[in-house]
Amino acid sequence: ACARGPALASRAPLTAKDGLPRELLATLCERCAPDDNPCGQAVTHALQEAANRGNPALQEAQWSLEHAGPALGATCQELVRQAVGPAALTGATVEPPLLALLETLAPTCVKTGQLPAPLLNAAAVQQGSRAPQLATLHTQGAVETKPIEPDHPTGPGDAFRAFDRDELSGVKLPLASSGTGSGTGSDGALRLEYAPVLKYAVSFQVLATGPGSLRAHVRAPEGVGRAGPGGTGYFVDPTVCRFRGTGRWEICKPAVPLLDVDALSVLPERPGVELKELEIIGAR
């Protein structure tokens, strides 16, 4: 019976006046195992179609996810793998139909606790106005924040000068291979690690001469996002700040906080950029 689900779905559109086939499909979906659950399969197919610039029926996909029953967890994991992860990466191309499907399906996975908040917020920050609904899913209240220095800065030997509260000193940022946007994003001219992770990063204040960007590094489930060097797991790397480097303080405040940040990378856009000061406002 489970194998006949897709055929039943094609004969039972949401707009049909006869609701009996749709009721049968709902019953099937609530009973079929994840591997052959017609509702789970329908959502996976919609994700694949959207990733290939197709236009799947959003309401149909939403209905299927809401009725996926025992397949809900696996289907939300598929949403994370095919849509949330790519949407949280700097430099990744995410097709508009896939973003629209992500905005449609994410609330159900969030409501049922099947979508990791750090990953969702990373995608919301990276996509910004391309997928504004993602930011509305962050419902956590405000936390008390303060400037928090990184535990392990790596890069130029004088990296500490970016945190010495002296606006006259600074650190020259060498161009890194990942600065082109085509690298792994695992490093930058200056990498700022937190151990343990920075629970919240709410804003960034930059004083620099010359343009560049900041990327956050947030751990991701196995197979989602980019593979870390040396088998260190997977991560996503949303761009959280672009600074022009005018020699004046610039403030970047993402629409939602970044959660569980492992590290931040500072990447110059051209040679000769000097980072005078960087303040990372957050909470441990």
C-alpha positions in Angstrom: 0.0 0.0 0.0 2.8 2.4 0.8 4.3 1.9 -2.7 1.0 3.1 -4.2 1.2 6.4 -2.3 2.7 8.5 -5.2 0.0 7.3 -7.6 -2.6 8.1 -5.0 -1.2 11.6 -4.5 -1.3 12.3 -8.3 -5.1 11.5 -8.2 -5.7 13.5 -5.1 -4.7 17.1 -5.6 -5.2 19.5 -2.7 -7.8 21.4 -4.8 -9.9 18.3 -5.5 -13.5 18.5 -4.3 -13.5 14.8 -3.4 -11.5 14.6 -0.2 -11.5 10.8 0.1 -8.3 10.0 -1.8 -6.5 12.8 0.1 -7.7 11.3 3.4 -6.4 7.9 2.3 -3.1 9.4 1.4 -2.9 11.1 4.8 -3.6 7.8 6.5 -0.9 6.1 4.5 1.7 8.7 5.3 1.0 8.5 9.0 1.6 4.8 9.0 4.3 4.1 6.4 7.9 3.8 7.5 10.4 6.6 6.5 12.0 4.6 3.7 8.7 4.2 1.7 6.7 7.1 3.1 4.9 8.8 0.2 4.7 12.1 1.9 8.4 12.1 2.8 9.2 11.0 -0.8 7.1 13.9 -2.1 9.0 16.5 -0.1 12.4 15.0 -1.2 11.2 15.1 -4.8 10.1 18.8 -4.4 13.5 19.7 -3.0 15.3 18.1 -5.9 13.0 19.8 -8.4 13.5 23.2 -6.8 17.3 22.7 -6.7 17.2 22.1 -10.5 15.3 25.4 -11.1 11.9 23.7 -11.2 8.9 25.1 -9.5 7.3 22.5 -7.2 3.9 23.2 -5.7 4.6 24.8 -2.3 1.3 24.0 -0.7 1.5 20.4 -1.8 5.0 20.1 -0.3 3.9 21.7 2.9 0.9 19.4 3.2 3.2 16.4 2.6 5.7 17.5 5.3 2.9 18.1 7.8 1.5 14.6 7.2 4.9 12.8 7.0 4.3 11.0 10.3 7.2 8.7 11.1 9.1 10.2 8.2 9.1 13.7 9.6 12.5 13.6 11.2 14.2 12.1 8.1 12.4 14.5 5.8 13.5 17.5 7.9 17.1 16.2 7.7 16.7 16.1 4.0 15.6 19.8 4.1 18.7 20.6 6.1 21.0 18.7 3.7 19.5 20.0 0.4 18.4 23.5 1.4 19.4 24.9 4.8 23.1 23.9 4.5 23.6 25.4 1.1 21.7 28.5 2.1 24.2 29.0 5.0 27.3 28.9 2.8 29.3 31.9 1.5 29.6 31.6 -2.3 27.0 28.8 -2.8 24.4 29.3 -5.5 20.9 28.6 -4.1 18.1 28.8 -6.7 15.1 31.1 -5.8 12.6 28.2 -6.0 14.7 26.3 -3.4 14.7 29.3 -1.1 10.9 29.7 -1.5 10.5 26.0 -0.6 12.8 26.4 2.4 10.8 29.3 3.7 7.6 27.2 3.3 8.9 24.1 5.0 11.2 25.4 7.7 8.4 26.5 10.1 7.1 22.9 10.4 10.6 21.5 11.1 11.3 24.3 13.6 8.0 23.7 15.4 8.7 20.0 15.8 12.3 20.5 16.9 13.8 19.0 13.8 15.9 21.9 12.5 19.0 23.0 14.4 18.7 26.7 15.4 22.4 27.5 14.8 22.1 26.2 11.2 18.8 28.0 10.6 20.2 31.3 11.9 23.3 30.9 9.8 21.1 30.5 6.7 19.0 33.5 7.7 22.1 35.7 8.0 23.6 34.5 4.7 20.5 34.9 2.7 19.1 38.1 4.3 16.5 39.7 2.1 16.5 36.8 -0.3 14.7 34.7 2.3 13.4 37.1 5.0 11.0 34.6 6.5 13.9 32.6 7.9 14.8 35.3 10.4 11.2 35.4 11.7 11.7 31.8 13.0 14.2 32.9 15.6 12.0 33.4 18.7 14.6 33.3 21.5 14.6 36.4 23.8 17.4 38.8 24.2 20.5 37.9 26.1 23.0 40.0 28.0 26.0 40.6 25.7 29.4 42.2 25.8 32.6 42.4 23.7 34.2 38.9 23.8 37.8 38.4 22.5 38.6 35.2 20.7 40.5 32.5 22.6 42.9 31.5 19.8 43.6 34.0 17.0 45.7 32.5 14.2 47.2 34.3 11.3 49.8 37.2 11.4 51.9 37.2 14.5 50.6 40.6 15.5 47.0 39.5 15.4 46.5 40.6 19.0 46.8 44.2 17.8 43.2 44.0 16.4 42.0 43.5 20.0 44.3 45.8 22.0 41.9 48.8 22.0 44.5 51.0 20.4 43.0 52.5 17.2 46.5 53.5 16.0 47.9 50.0 15.9 46.6 47.2 13.7 47.3 44.0 11.7 48.0 43.9 8.0 45.8 41.2 6.5 47.4 39.0 3.9 45.3 37.7 1.0 44.1 34.1 1.8 43.3 31.5 -0.8 39.7 31.4 0.4 39.3 35.1 -0.1 38.2 34.5 -3.7 35.0 32.9 -2.4 35.9 29.6 -4.2 37.9 28.1 -1.5 36.8 26.0 1.4 36.2 29.0 3.6 37.9 27.1 6.4 40.5 29.8 6.9 41.1 33.4 6.3 43.8 36.0 6.6 42.9 36.0 10.3 41.1 33.2 12.0 39.6 33.8 15.5 38.6 30.6 17.3 36.4 30.2 20.4 36.8 27.3 22.7 34.2 26.6 24.0 32.0 28.0 21.3 30.6 31.5 21.4 26.9 30.8 22.2 25.7 34.1 20.7 27.3 36.6 18.4 24.9 39.5 17.9 27.0 42.3 16.3 30.5 43.2 14.9 32.3 46.5 15.1 35.1 46.9 12.7 37.7 49.6 12.3 39.8 49.0 9.2 41.5 50.7 6.2 40.4 48.8 3.2 37.4 46.5 2.4 36.9 43.0 3.6 34.4 40.6 5.2 33.8 38.5 8.3 32.6 34.9 8.1 31.3 32.8 10.9 32.1 29.1 11.2 29.2 27.1 12.7 29.3 23.3 13.0 26.8 21.4 10.9 25.6 17.8 10.9 27.5 15.1 9.0 27.4 15.7 5.2 26.0 19.2 5.5 27.9 22.3 4.3 31.7 22.1 3.9 34.0 19.4 5.2 36.5 20.7 7.7 40.2 20.0 7.3 41.6 16.8 8.5 38.3 15.1 9.3 37.2 17.8 11.8 33.5 17.5 10.8 31.3 19.7 8.7 30.6 23.4 9.0 28.8 26.3 7.3 30.4 29.7 6.8 27.9 32.6 6.4 29.2 36.0 5.7 28.2 38.1 8.7 29.7 41.4 7.9 31.1 43.3 4.9 33.2 46.3 5.8 34.3 49.1 3.5 37.3 50.0 5.6 36.9 53.8 5.6 39.1 54.3 8.6 36.0 54.9 10.7 34.1 52.4 13.0 31.6 50.3 11.1 28.8 48.2 12.7 27.3 45.0 11.3 24.3 43.7 13.1 22.8 40.6 11.5 19.0 40.2 11.5 19.3 37.3 14.0 22.2 36.2 16.3 24.7 33.7 15.2 24.6 30.7 17.5 27.4 28.3 18.6 30.1 30.0 16.6 33.3 28.0 16.5 35.4 30.7 14.8 35.3 33.9 12.7 37.5 34.5 9.7 38.5 38.0 8.5 39.1 38.2 4.8 40.5 41.2 2.9 39.2 42.0 -0.6 42.5 43.4 -1.8 46.1 43.6 -0.7 47.1 46.2 1.9 44.0 46.0 4.1 44.8 46.8 7.7 42.4 45.7 10.5 42.8 48.3 13.3 40.2 47.0 15.8 37.5 44.4 15.9 34.9 44.0 18.5 32.7 40.9 18.6 29.6 41.4 20.7 28.1 38.3 22.1 27.7 35.9 25.0 29.4 32.7 26.2 
